[in-house]
Amino acid sequence: MKFQIMLSCAGRQAPLVDAFRTAATEVGRVIVADLDPYAAASSVGDLFLKSPPYTEAMYQHWCLDVCERHNIGLWISLKEEELLVLEEIRPDLASRGCVLVGAPVLSIELAQDKLGYADALKPYGLLTLPSQTLKEVTEDLQLTGESFIIKKRRGRGSHGLKHASSRQELIRLAENEMVSANWIVQPFLEGNIYCIDVINDLSGCYAGCLCRKRLKMGIQETDVALTLNDPDIESIAEKLSLALRHQGCMDVDLIKHEGRVYVLDINLRFGGSHIFSLEAGARVPQAIIAWRQGKQPDPAYLDHIPGLIISRFSSVCRVGRQA
């Protein structure tokens, strides 16, 4: 079965694109799309397409046209906001032979809302940090503790993260800077941070978990991580899979504090820390391609070598040449 693979909103995820190219050797080409013609990922795909903004009305028509012209059989978005747009045309993509690797719309919306997903995850026995909007804090601070984290309710990564080291500082920040329902406050907890990939097949059924313990945090993402296998965290991954019924890879951050594990952040896509498991031998792109072909992937694709300490480093790539 020959088909092309689309990775859209690929941005800086060049190592992931390269991994899909390796996996797709006998299937077809890997096409990269992004609004930014200088995106790092544009340099490693077999073909780069500059996309219109996914916020434009014509974006869905562009996607369907690309699907037909390039025989796209598998479409993977690396940005949740775009994925919401693509989910609206899932039947149209399917009629053209293209399988969208996505999730139920409600799951995508819940995952984006750091305040809203607490109630949705509670029936599955999953713990989340107590939260209030920053606006609520100015009226009635109900959170316990003396140290707090302030983050965007629908933000990505650690962008805009603030720390308040006392209740007084928190209230001062709330009153003077960002009185808005779009920012939330959570107690700051000491503990180990785990970055996990929850892997589902293309029917939304649990297939596996890849776990990394964060050893060092960079500006906005993990810089050094330890690969490991942890039965307790794998149990949490299964519950998350059941709760959200996504397809493919879901990136989740957890914190273990005083023996309890809390869900910190959910991204319904390949996350930036997936490269640590790639380096440790995981082959999730091969598994996804096998599922698209109607095959059962090798279980080794969904495992990595535990006990490896892996460090991220900066690199450069050529994305074009001036005429």
Phi and psi in degrees as a GROMACS rama.xvg file:
@    title "Ramachandran Plot"
@    xaxis  label "Phi"
@    yaxis  label "Psi"
@TYPE xy
-103.591  133.063  LYS-2
-160.892  163.588  PHE-3
-98.4  154.76  GLN-4
-114.389  129.085  ILE-5
-105.079  129.063  MET-6
-116.488  107.257  LEU-7
-104.451  158.118  SER-8
50.906  46.1554  CYS-9
-74.2399  -28.1094  ALA-10
52.1843  -120.064  GLY-11
-94.2482  4.60693  ARG-12
-80.827  49.794  GLN-13
-60.6268  -42.6146  ALA-14
-61.0171  -35.1331  PRO-15
-68.9477  -42.3704  LEU-16
-59.3798  -43.7649  VAL-17
-62.4311  -37.7961  ASP-18
-65.2853  -38.8819  ALA-19
-67.9055  -36.4005  PHE-20
-62.3387  -41.8125  ARG-21
-63.0332  -40.6651  THR-22
-71.0814  -27.455  ALA-23
-95.6086  14.225  ALA-24
-50.6791  -42.816  THR-25
-97.9867  4.23742  GLU-26
-104.709  -54.9941  VAL-27
170.356  -161.131  GLY-28
-87.9813  160.245  ARG-29
-108.418  119.414  VAL-30
-104.111  135.213  ILE-31
-111.779  135.063  VAL-32
-127.648  140.932  ALA-33
-161.826  152.362  ASP-34
-67.4058  -32.3858  LEU-35
-90.5567  114.028  ASP-36
-66.7186  -14.3748  PRO-37
-100.375  11.0586  TYR-38
-57.5185  136.734  ALA-39
-58.2321  -37.6184  ALA-40
-64.4661  -20.8122  ALA-41
-63.9174  -21.7959  SER-42
-83.9551  -14.1768  SER-43
-113.448  -7.76559  VAL-44
-78.1025  166.931  GLY-45
-73.7981  -26.1861  ASP-46
-151.7  137.44  LEU-47
-112.282  133.984  PHE-48
-120.761  124.658  LEU-49
-77.7582  119.583  LYS-50
-93.7558  155.803  SER-51
-74.3757  166.679  PRO-52
-61.0269  137.226  PRO-53
-69.1198  -9.99229  TYR-54
-81.5332  -11.782  THR-55
-81.1548  147.877  GLU-56
-61.0634  -31.3469  ALA-57
-83.581  -1.29678  MET-58
-60.7552  -42.5684  TYR-59
-63.5392  -37.5759  GLN-60
-64.9601  -38.7749  HIS-61
-61.1793  -44.0089  TRP-62
-61.3259  -44.8711  CYS-63
-66.5662  -37.1326  LEU-64
-65.7938  -43.7135  ASP-65
-61.7087  -40.6948  VAL-66
-58.8962  -43.6815  CYS-67
-72.5911  -44.397  GLU-68
-68.4207  -30.2383  ARG-69
-114.287  10.0704  HIS-70
52.9817  51.9535  ASN-71
-73.8677  121.248  ILE-72
-105.885  -12.2062  GLY-73
-148.816  123.566  LEU-74
-120.914  123.226  TRP-75
-124.769  120.409  ILE-76
-96.1601  142.813  SER-77
-109.301  23.4955  LEU-78
-148.242  127.119  LYS-79
-64.1593  -37.2523  GLU-80
-62.6076  -39.0564  GLU-81
-68.5075  -37.0611  GLU-82
-60.5762  -36.8249  LEU-83
-59.2775  -39.6208  LEU-84
-67.6986  -40.4051  VAL-85
-69.2259  -34.8734  LEU-86
-61.4033  -27.479  GLU-87
-66.2068  -24.7663  GLU-88
-113.913  20.4266  ILE-89
-52.6795  -47.9757  ARG-90
-61.6104  -36.0426  PRO-91
-68.71  -37.2152  ASP-92
-65.7335  -43.22  LEU-93
-61.7174  -37.3546  ALA-94
-66.437  -17.6847  SER-95
-100.65  11.573  ARG-96
84.0422  14.9378  GLY-97
-107.564  128.457  CYS-98
-96.2911  120.012  VAL-99
-86.293  126.418  LEU-100
-90.3021  99.3172  VAL-101
-142.965  -136.137  GLY-102
-168.11  162.136  ALA-103
-56.1635  142.016  PRO-104
-55.883  -41.7428  VAL-105
-60.5451  -38.2399  LEU-106
-65.3177  -41.4856  SER-107
-63.2095  -44.9515  ILE-108
-64.9096  -40.4819  GLU-109
-64.7377  -44.087  LEU-110
-62.1647  -29.2568  ALA-111
-78.0686  -16.5253  GLN-112
-105.038  98.9846  ASP-113
-66.7629  -18.4083  LYS-114
-91.1632  -34.2551  LEU-115
-82.5954  -25.1412  GLY-116
-78.7865  -8.16687  TYR-117
-58.5499  -48.5746  ALA-118
-66.1672  -34.1033  ASP-119
-70.981  -31.5754  ALA-120
-87.5092  -21.4722  LEU-121
-57.4548  -41.9515  LYS-122
-61.7626  -17.6498  PRO-123
-95.1439  7.56172  TYR-124
76.5922  21.544  GLY-125
-97.0133  138.222  LEU-126
-97.8277  139.698  LEU-127
-129.241  160.261  THR-128
-73.1372  141.433  LEU-129
-60.1631  140.339  PRO-130
-139.948  151.664  SER-131
-137.819  153.815  GLN-132
-73.3669  155.292  THR-133
-61.6175  -33.613  LEU-134
-64.9878  -39.3393  LYS-135
-65.0972  -31.7858  GLU-136
-61.0943  -36.4264  VAL-137
-68.3278  -20.5705  THR-138
-98.7023  -39.5029  GLU-139
-163.431  95.8923  ASP-140
-76.9847  111.431  LEU-141
-104.16  -10.708  GLN-142
-72.2696  142.999  LEU-143
-90.8794  167.325  THR-144
101.095  174.237  GLY-145
-120.888  -0.0223615  GLU-146
-135.487  137.759  SER-147
-139.282  154.74  PHE-148
-112.633  133.402  ILE-149
-113.252  126.218  ILE-150
-142.759  161.524  LYS-151
-67.9203  136.999  LYS-152
-60.5038  -36.9171  ARG-153
-121.545  31.3458  ARG-154
-80.5771  168.371  GLY-155
-113.747  136.161  ARG-156
60.5956  -143.188  GLY-157
-104.311  15.9138  SER-158
-61.4239  125.188  HIS-159
81.4625  3.08436  GLY-160
-61.9613  136.184  LEU-161
-127.471  153.593  LYS-162
-122.395  131.075  HIS-163
-113.988  121.944  ALA-164
-89.546  2.01853  SER-165
-155.414  163.66  SER-166
-65.725  -36.0722  ARG-167
-65.2624  -42.3559  GLN-168
-64.9552  -38.5841  GLU-169
-61.2903  -47.9459  LEU-170
-64.6542  -37.1618  ILE-171
-63.7097  -42.7746  ARG-172
-62.6001  -42.1907  LEU-173
-64.9041  -38.8945  ALA-174
-78.465  -31.0171  GLU-175
-103.942  -21.609  ASN-176
-118.088  -54.7561  GLU-177
-135.981  54.6029  MET-178
-73.3297  94.3353  VAL-179
-156.887  147.345  SER-180
-73.8705  -6.47448  ALA-181
-87.5206  0.658643  ASN-182
-122.241  141.986  TRP-183
-122.603  161.379  ILE-184
-122.339  135.96  VAL-185
-135.18  150.275  GLN-186
-64.308  142.618  PRO-187
-84.2657  123.802  PHE-188
-114.445  138.958  LEU-189
-83.1881  137.274  GLU-190
166.981  174.672  GLY-191
-79.4455  135.555  ASN-192
-99.6027  134.151  ILE-193
-120.837  132.921  TYR-194
-107.357  118.178  CYS-195
-123.749  151.464  ILE-196
-106.876  121.962  ASP-197
-96.6223  115.941  VAL-198
-103.728  123.46  ILE-199
-114.915  154.487  ASN-200
-77.4868  -175.532  ASP-201
-78.2681  -0.500358  LEU-202
-98.5118  0.35989  SER-203
82.4843  21.2029  GLY-204
-102.706  143.971  CYS-205
-60.4697  135.09  TYR-206
-125.393  -25.7423  ALA-207
169.897  176.067  GLY-208
-142.085  136.919  CYS-209
-117.006  125.364  LEU-210
-121.282  135.823  CYS-211
-129.272  138.108  ARG-212
-94.0329  125.967  LYS-213
-73.4325  125.014  ARG-214
-102.387  -28.8449  LEU-215
-151.138  133.665  LYS-216
-100.879  135.112  MET-217
-89.6649  -153.444  GLY-218
-66.3449  -47.8217  ILE-219
-133.408  1.11468  GLN-220
-152.402  167.948  GLU-221
-65.1192  132.51  THR-222
-99.48  -36.8114  ASP-223
-134.993  135.243  VAL-224
-142.011  155.083  ALA-225
-111.51  122.213  LEU-226
-77.7589  141.345  THR-227
-156.762  165.521  LEU-228
-117.325  125.3  ASN-229
-134.653  110.824  ASP-230
-56.8566  -36.9687  PRO-231
-65.3823  -41.9958  ASP-232
-71.6596  -34.7188  ILE-233
-62.5491  -34.641  GLU-234
-64.9822  -39.0094  SER-235
-65.495  -39.9764  ILE-236
-60.1838  -42.1  ALA-237
-62.1116  -39.6791  GLU-238
-67.4171  -39.7951  LYS-239
-63.8135  -40.0072  LEU-240
-59.2088  -45.9015  SER-241
-66.5786  -35.5424  LEU-242
-71.5349  -36.8952  ALA-243
-109.683  -19.9511  LEU-244
52.4702  40.7598  ARG-245
-77.03  175.105  HIS-246
-116.799  148.16  GLN-247
73.9494  -134.318  GLY-248
-105.656  129.641  CYS-249
-118.975  127.208  MET-250
-94.594  125.375  ASP-251
-134.441  137.554  VAL-252
-105.228  134.977  ASP-253
-126.186  157.114  LEU-254
-130.191  135.105  ILE-255
-103.851  117.141  LYS-256
-131.596  119.601  HIS-257
50.5649  44.6878  GLU-258
82.4465  -3.01534  GLY-259
-113.187  143.38  ARG-260
-109.317  127.709  VAL-261
-115.691  142.271  TYR-262
-80.3016  123.205  VAL-263
-98.4227  -43.5855  LEU-264
-153.781  142.945  ASP-265
-129.791  130.313  ILE-266
-129.094  118.668  ASN-267
-83.9976  65.5358  LEU-268
-172.074  172.747  ARG-269
-65.062  128.541  PHE-270
-95.3089  171.387  GLY-271
-66.9268  -22.4973  GLY-272
-85.6712  -1.6885  SER-273
-61.5693  -25.8445  HIS-274
-61.6586  -25.5305  ILE-275
-66.6144  -41.0802  PHE-276
-73.8316  -32.5453  SER-277
-58.3315  -45.615  LEU-278
-64.9016  -27.2694  GLU-279
-92.0116  10.3305  ALA-280
106.747  -5.13155  GLY-281
-67.5102  149.589  ALA-282
-137.511  60.1306  ARG-283
-62.4858  -39.6714  VAL-284
-54.7515  -40.8792  PRO-285
-62.5561  -38.406  GLN-286
-65.3419  -43.4311  ALA-287
-64.1963  -41.3324  ILE-288
-64.8927  -39.8979  ILE-289
-61.9708  -44.1496  ALA-290
-60.8567  -40.1267  TRP-291
-62.2195  -30.656  ARG-292
-84.7317  -0.0687351  GLN-293
79.68  20.9417  GLY-294
-109.395  161.225  LYS-295
-90.802  123.185  GLN-296
-72.3137  157.782  PRO-297
-60.4205  126.719  ASP-298
-55.1736  -26.7342  PRO-299
-64.3525  -23.2507  ALA-300
-61.2247  -29.0403  TYR-301
-103.496  27.4298  LEU-302
-135.442  160.519  ASP-303
-137.784  170.025  HIS-304
-78.3012  116.864  ILE-305
-76.8843  158.04  PRO-306
87.3199  7.37476  GLY-307
-93.1369  132.209  LEU-308
-96.3849  120.521  ILE-309
-125.499  135.233  ILE-310
-114.737  137.633  SER-311
-81.2742  146.772  ARG-312
-138.785  158.103  PHE-313
-84.1645  147.167  SER-314
-144.892  177.152  SER-315
-133.959  159.499  VAL-316
-147.571  153.42  CYS-317
-80.4469  127.113  ARG-318
-112.774  3.13653  VAL-319
165.945  -177.49  GLY-320
-145.654  132.331  ARG-321
-69.2419  134.802  GLN-322
